Amino acid sequence: MTSPDLTEANIAKITEMFPTVATETIGADGTPSRTIDFDLLKQELSNCIVEGPQERYQLDWPGKRAAAFAANAPIAKTLRPVREESVDFDTTKNLFIEGDNLEALKLMQESYLGKVKLIFIDPPYNTGSDRFVYEDDFAEDTETYLQRSGQTNEFGERIKANVDSSGRFHSDWLSMMYPRLKLARNLLSSEGVIFASIGDAEASTFKHLLDEVFGAHNFVATVIWQKVYSPMNSATQFASVHDYIHVYARNAATWTSNLLPRTADQDAAYKNPDNDPRGRWKAVDATAAGGHATPSQHYELVTPAGKRFTPPPGRAWLYTEPRFQEMVSDNRVWFGNDGQGRPAIKRFLTEVKQGRVAQTFWPYDEVGHNQDAKKELLSRVSFANGDTVFDTPKPTKLIRRMLALATDPNTDDIILDFFAGSGSTADAVMQQNAEDGGSRRFILVQLPDDGDGRRKSIPDVARERIRNAGQAILSAAGLEAARLDTGFRSLHIDTTNMADTFTGADDLVQAALSDSIDSVKPDRTDEDLLFQVLLDWGMDLTESVKLETIHGRRVMSVSDDALIACFATDVPADLLQEIAYRRPLRAVFLDSGFGTDAARINAEQIFREVSPETEVRTV
């Protein structure tokens, strides 16, 4: 009988926007209540590192504030298309991004905000190696950072690793994962879910981190995956035969997993000994726990053969006596072949869910094991001496189990893997689509790796695997091949396309003006510029692109004139008019494509008169 608690409502709203700032406090009466960590909220709303720690219940580590800052810090990067690495570039809806995944996640924030249905990640397992050290200081390049931090010498040779004895053994790993998870959460749709694989070393810490980023109330389950077919006898204590997969929904209160197909063993339990016309059934217990039962559920039942039964101690009949007699009349109660058995309810197979709920233990005979994964990889990619480079690739059956639980074959669900490795996720998505007729899409991100001269780089391995997997799947699909998308657009993260200028307008002298006309770097193509525009406008990076020549200039139409771009160095009025008459939603040109202020004003006037709804920009 009071007015609403506006403070609680505001806390709920802030928690929804920034789940990492929610915490607990002890009130004057000694009871815990939910509150907001204002220091962390300041960090979310600040463009610099905020100090001010205080005692609270939370996961904390040295460098956490810097990691939070890294998640929000802007970057001057873009995505450049590489057609020669791609497959079906003009038609595919899949992406392979080569670059630091933190940068990739930042670049994807506008185009894929709230659009990803499933995230699967298999991050480095923090075994003491330095393989997971990602550079998140965007003010300097990686080489400068590594030398400044004492990790390389003047010759660029690595001299420091994140070893187990280091005080930052866990902190470095957490600082690497934290900003990436925060950005990944933004991309999940309201029906989305993340499956995160991890080993023993960081399983508990990782769960605390996921609790903080996604909210402990959005925890769904921790799956134990039996990853080893035959454990090695060299273990001195316990042989490790499993990994963990933490599962968090964007909103666990509304998320429901799909059912898995029923097994033959489950259906084998259903018989039809009395030839019931309703089909096969099995007998289930006719009693329930008696704690909440009503007196009407305690009575004596008499079988057709005259035998009398009462519920066992502490139990009650499932139904009241009148309802039970209705069930008997409808032949839904089984008293045994001779009519003298304890009553049981007939549960018909047709009344059972046509599927089974997933369990938290996934044995290798259902979802594969590490050796299966290595054999799969070797069947897709050729390696010198059979060395796959990958110690623990994931079997596609494991990822397909996640796809079956969390995606819909009838929608264009997006699956994101920003620790792509050998490309198992793309392989699994294409296989699943081929099996159930789905149209799922994948986005993979993999850190650049130049190899060591003796092996292929990891991105090259992944792209080769996707190409070969796609060809194999198409060959096996027969007439269904035409509907399958086994291509991908290969994109590389690079510095912005815009030319760097370090001179302010007041400092320019007449002789330098000519050098400041071009706003685009000389090595960039019009397609490079187009993809930066797609990012800036928050458009899907797999939209169709049609190349045309109009009045001698190259023009690109995106998604049936949703956007028309022309980056010619001179844009005549008749070209502008033709584009305007097509009434695109957006049009973009080079700023230097207009030779004079009058030409620029004339362009704006043409669109105002012919297509006022078109948003016109220049770069």
N, C-alpha and C positions, 0 to 999 in steps of 0.2 A: 504493500500500500504506500509506496514511495515513488517519487519521480525517478526516471532512469539515472543510473550512475554514469554521467558523461565521461568521467575519468576512465572508467573501465572501457567504455565504448571507444574512446580515443586511443587507449592502449591497444585495443584489438585492431583498430585501423592501422596504427603504426606497425604493429607486429605483422600484419598482412603484407605491408609494403617492404618492411625490413625485418625479417624474422631473426636475424643475427643479433638484434638489439634487445630482444626479450630476455628477461631474467627474473629472479625471485628475490624478495626481501622479507624480512621478519617484521611484522607489525607490532604495535605496542602491546597487544594481547598475546604475543608469542606465536601467532599463526602465520604461515608463509602466504604470500600473495604475489601475484604477477605484477611486474613493474617494468620500466624502461631503463636501460643502461644509457644514460645521457652522454657519457663519454663516447660510447660506440655510435650513438646517433649523431653526435657532432662529427665523428669521422666519416659517416655516410654522407654528410652534407658539406664536407670540407674538401678543398682541393689541395690540402697540405696535411702532413702527419700531425695528429692531435695528441697531446700528452694528457695525462691525468688519470692514472690507474687508481682503483680502489678495491677493497675486498668485496668479492661477490662469488657466487657459484657459477663457474664457467670453465671452459677449456682455454688455457692461456699458455703462451710460450714466447720466448724472445723473438721479436720480429713480427708479431701478429699485427700490430698497427701498421707497419710498413706494408704487410701483405694486403690488408684492407685498402690501404691507399693505392696499391698497385692495381686492384680491381677497378677502381674508379678513375684512375689517371688516364687522360686522353692520349691517343697516339696519332702521329702523322704518317699513317700507312695506308695502303690500298691493296686490292687484289688484281693481279694481272693475269689474263687468260693465256694459256699456252695450248694452242690448237694441236700442235704436232704430238703432244702427249695425251691428247683426249681421244675419246671414242664417241662417234655420233654427236659431235659438239653442238650442232644446230638443233637437235631434237631431244637430247637426253634431259632428264630431270634430276640427275645425280651429280654430286660434286666431290672432287678430291682436292683438298687444299694443302699445299706444302708450305709450312711455316710454323712459327711458335704458336701453340694452341691458345695461349692467353691473348695474343694479338688477334688470332682468328676469331675467338669468342667476342672480343670487343667489336671487331668489324661486322659481325653478324647480328649485333644487338637490334638494329633497326629492321633489317630484312626478315629476321626469323623470330622476333619477339613473340613469345607465347604460341609458337607454331610447331614445336617439336613434340612428337608423341612419345618417343622412347629414346633415352640416352643409355648407351652401354659404354662403360669405360673399364679398361684394364690397365690402370696406371702402374708405373714402376713400383716394385714392392719394398723399396728401402732396405736393401740387404747390405748396405755399407758401401756400395759402389757410387760413383758420381754420375751415373748415366742419367739420373733424373734432374740434374741441376739445370734449371731453366733460368735464363737471365731476364729479370723483370724490371730492370732499371732502364727506362726508355730514353734517358738523357744521354746515354753513351752506347756504343756498339759493344758486342759481346767480347771481342778481343781486348778492348780497353778495360772492361769490367773485370775480366779474368786476371789481367795483369795487375790492376789496381788492388784487387782483393787477395793477391798473393797466390792465385791458383795456377798461374803460368809464369815462366821466366821470360827474359827478353827475347828468347828465340821462339816463343809461343808454345813451348812444351809444357804439358800439364804437370804440376808439381804438388798438387794437393787434392785429396779426395775426401768425400764425406764418410769417414770411417766410423766404425761402431764406437770407438773410444772418444770420438768428438763430442763435446758438450752440446753441439747443435745437430746431433744425429737425427733426432726426431723433429727438432724445430725447423731445420732446413726443408724437410719433407712436407711438414704442415704448411710452411710458408709458400711452398710451391703449389700445393693442392688448394689452399683456401680461396685465393682469388678466382681460380678457374671454376671451382664449384659454385661460387656466388654468381658468376656470369652465366654459367650453364643453367642455373635455376631460372633465370629470367627467360630463357628460351623455351622452357617446358610449357606446354599447353595446360589448361585447367584439368584435362584428363590425362596428363602426362605422368611418366614414371621414370626413375633412374635405377639401373642395375649397376652396382659398382663392385668389381672384383678386387679381392685383397687377400694377402697371406697372413700368417700368424703374427709377424713382427709388428704390424700396425693395425690389426683388425679392430682392437678395442678403441685405439686412438681415432681411427678413421670413423668409427661409429659415432664417437663424441663430436667429431667435426661435422659429420652429416646431420646429426641432431641439431647442431647450431645453425647450419646453413639452411636446411630444409624444414627445420622444426621437428622436435622429438615426436610431436603428435602426428606427423606424417610418415613415421616409420611403419613399414608394412611387414617386413620379415627379414631374417638373415638366413640365407640358403647355404647349406653345406654341399659343395660339389666334390664328388669323389674323383679326383684328377689323375690318379695313378692306377694303372692296370696291375702292375706287379711291383710292389715296393722293393727298394734296394736293401740288401742285407748289411750294408756298410754303416747304417745308422747305429750310433753307440747308445742312444737312449730310446727315443720313439721315432719310428719312420713316419714322416709326414706324407699323408695320402689324400689330403683334402685342402681346398681353399674355401674362402667365404665369399658370398655375394650379398652385399647389403642392398635392400630394396626400399626406396622412399618414393612416395607419390607426391605430386604437386599439391594434391588435396586428398588425403587418405580417407576423409569422411565420405567422399563421393566416389572414389575410385574403386572399381571392381575388376578383378582379373578375369580373363576368359577361362572357360573350362578346357581341360585337356581331353583328348579322346579316351573313351573307356578302354580298359585292357580286356583281353580275352579271358583272363582269370576272373575278373569282376563279373562278366556276363555268364561265365560258366556256372556260377552259383544259382542261377535262376533256372528252375525246372517247371514241369507242368504234370505232376503225377496224377492229378484228378481230371486232366483234360479240360481245364477251365477255358471257356471260349475267349476269355480276355487275354489268354496267352501265358507266357512263362512268368513265374513268380518265385519268391523265396520267403520262408517263414522268419518273422522278426519278433522280438520280445513283445508280449502284450501288456507288460507292466512298466511303470515309471517310478522314479524316486518318490517316496511317500511324504517328504517334508512339506510340500506345498499342495498336496492332494486334498480334496474335499471329502467329507464323510460319504458322499454318494459314490465315491470310487472304491469303497471298501465293501465288498459283498461276496457271496459264494456263487461260483459258476458251476453249472451242471453240464457235462458233455453229452452228446447224443447217445453215448453208451451208458449214461447214468453215473459216471464218475464225477466226484465233486472236488473243486479246487478253490483255494483262497490265495491272495497275493502272499509272497514270501515276507518275512519280517522286514519292516522298513520300506516296503514297496506298496504300490497301489495299482489297480487296473488303469489302463490308459483312458478308458471311457467310463461314463456312468452306465448303470445297468440297462436302461432303455436303449441307449445308443449302441451298447454291445450287442443286444438282441437284434437290432437292425443290421449290424455287421454280420451276425450269424445268418440271418435270413438272406442276406445278399451274397452268401458263400465267400465272405472275406475273412473268415476265421478258420484256422486249420487245427483239427484235433487229432491229427495222426491218421495213418491208414486204417486203424481199427476203431477210431472215434473215441479213444480213451486217453489220448495224450494231453499234456498241458496245453491250454489254448495259446495259439500264436497268430499274429496278424499276417495276412498274405500281402506282400508288397510286390506289385506287378512291375515288370521291367519297363512297360510303357509309361509308368508313372514316375520313373526315376529320371533324374536329370540326365540328359544325353551327353554326359561328359563327367569328368572328375576334377575335383579341386586339387591344385598343385600342392605337393608336400614340400617341406623345407629340407629334405634330403634328396639330392639328385645323383643317383648312382651312375657310374660310367657306362653301364650297359644301356642306359636310356639316352644320355646326352654326350657320350664320348669322353675320351681322356687325352692326356698330353701327347701320347704316342700317335693316337688317331690324328691329332692336329698337325703333327710334324709330317705324317704321311700325306695328309691333304695338301699341305704347303708344297711338298716335293712333287706332287702330281700336277701342281699348277705352275711352278717356277723351277727353272733349272739352276742349280748351284754347283760351283766348282767343288769337287770331292764330296758332294752331298752335304756340305756345311750350310745349314739354313740360317745361321747367325742368331736365330730366335730360340731362346732357351725354353720359353713357356708359351707358345702360341695357343690360342683357344680353338677348340673344335667348333665347326659350324653348327653341329647339332646342339651344342650348348646355347649358342646365340639364337638359334631357331626356336628353342624352347621359350626364350624371352619374347621373341616376336609373336609366338602363338599365344602367350599369356597377355600381352600388352598392346597389340596392334590389331587393326581391322583390315582384312584383305579388300574390303569394298570401298575403302577411302585411300586417299593419297597420303598416308601417314609418313611423316619424316622421322628417320632414325639417325641419330647423331653419335659418332664415336670420335672423340678428340684426342685419343691415344691410339691411333689407327694401327700401328705396328705393321704386320704383314697383310692387312686388308681382309681379315677373316669376316668382319662385320658386313662388308659389301658382298662378299661371296655368299654369306648366309641369307642376306636380304634377297638377292637374285634367285637363290634356290627356293626360298619360301614362296616368292611370287610365282615361280614356275609351277610349284606344286598346287597352290590353292587359288591361282588366278588373280593374285593381289597386284596392286599398283604402288606398293611401298617405295619410298625414295630414301637414298642414303646420302649423308654428308660425312666425309671422313677428313680428319686433320692429322697431319704427321709432321714432326719436326724435321727440318732439312738435315741431311747426313751425307757427307761426301764420300763415305766409305774409307777404306784404308789402302786402296790400290789393288787389293786382292779380292775384294768382294763388291757386290752391288750396294748402292745406297739403299737405305730402308724405304724411302718414298718410291724409288725405282722398282723395288721388289713388290711393293703394294700395288703399284699401277700395272706391273706385268701380271700379277696374280688376277687382278680384276679383269684385264683384257682376256686372259686365257680362260678364266672361269666363265666369263660371258659367252665366249665362243663355244665352250663345252655345253653350257646350258642351252644355248640356241640350237646346237646340233641335236640334242636329245629331245627338244620340244616339238619337233616336227611342224605340223600345221599351226601350232600355237605360238611359234616363234615370233610371228609378226606383231603380237601384242606385247611382247616383253621388252623392257628397257634394260639393256645390259651395257649401256654406255656411261660416260661420265665426262664432265667438264673439269679439266685440270687447271687450277688456279694457283698462283704463287703470291705469297705476301711480299710486298716490296715497299720501298719508300713512296711517298705521295707522288703523283704525276706532275704536281705543280712545281715550277721552278723555284729554287730557293733565292730569296733576296734579302740582303742584310743592310740595305740602304733605305732610310726613310725618305718620304717624298720631299721633305725640306732640305735634305742633304744631296739630292740629285743635281748634278750639273748638266748643262746642255749636251755635252759630249757623251754622257753616259745614258741619256734617255733612250737612244736606239737599242741599247743592250737590255733595256727593261721592258720592251714591248711584249715579247713572248712570255706567256704565263706558264707554258708547258715545257717540260724537259725535252730536249731534242731527240732522245732515244725512245720516246713513247709513241705508240700508235693510236689511231682513233678508237680502236677496240679497247685499248687500255683505258682511255678516257671514258668510254661508254660504261665500263664496269665500275669505275669510280662514281659515275653519276648514278648507277643503279644502287650502289651502297648509300650514297648521300640521300637519295629519295626513298630508301627503305624498300626497294623492289626486290622480288625474288631473283636470285642470281642465275636461275635456270630458265628464265623467260625466253621465248623464242626470239631470235634476232634474224631479220631479213635484210640482206644487203641489196641496195639499189643504186643506180646512177641516174641522177636527175640534173639536167642542164650541165652535164659534164662534171658534176660533183658527186662524191660518194656519200650516200645517205643510209642510215641504219634505222629500221623500224622495229621496235620492240613490242612483242605481244599485240600484234594487229593494231598498230598505231596508238597503243597506250602511251608510248614515248617515241618521238622521232628525233634523231640526233644527226647533226651535220657539223663536222669539225674542219671544214675547208677553210683555207686561209683567206678566202674572199667569198662572200655569200651575196649573190645578186638578188635584186628585188623579185624577179620572176620565180626564182627558187623559193623564196620566202612565201610568195603567194600560193604556189602549188602545195607547199607543206601546210599552210594555214587552211586551204580549202579541204584538206583531209581531216581537219578538226581533231588533232591529237589531244589527249589529256595534258601532255607535257611536250615541250620542245626545247632543245638545248643546242647552243652554238658556241664556237670559240669567240671570246671577247675580241680578239685581234682579227676576227673574220670581218669585222665592220671597220672599214678604213677611216671613217670619220664619225664624229658625234651625230651628224645629220643622218648618216646611214643607220646608225643604231636607233635613233628616234623614229626613223621611217619604218624600221622593222617592227617596233612596238606598235606603231600606228596600224600596220597591216594586220597584225593579229587582233588588235582591238576591234577593227571593223569586220573582219572575216570570221574570226574564231575567238571571241572574247573569253570563252571558258578555258582556253589553253593557258597553262602556266608556262611562261617562257623564262629561261635562265641562260646565262653565259658562264663559261669557265675560262 
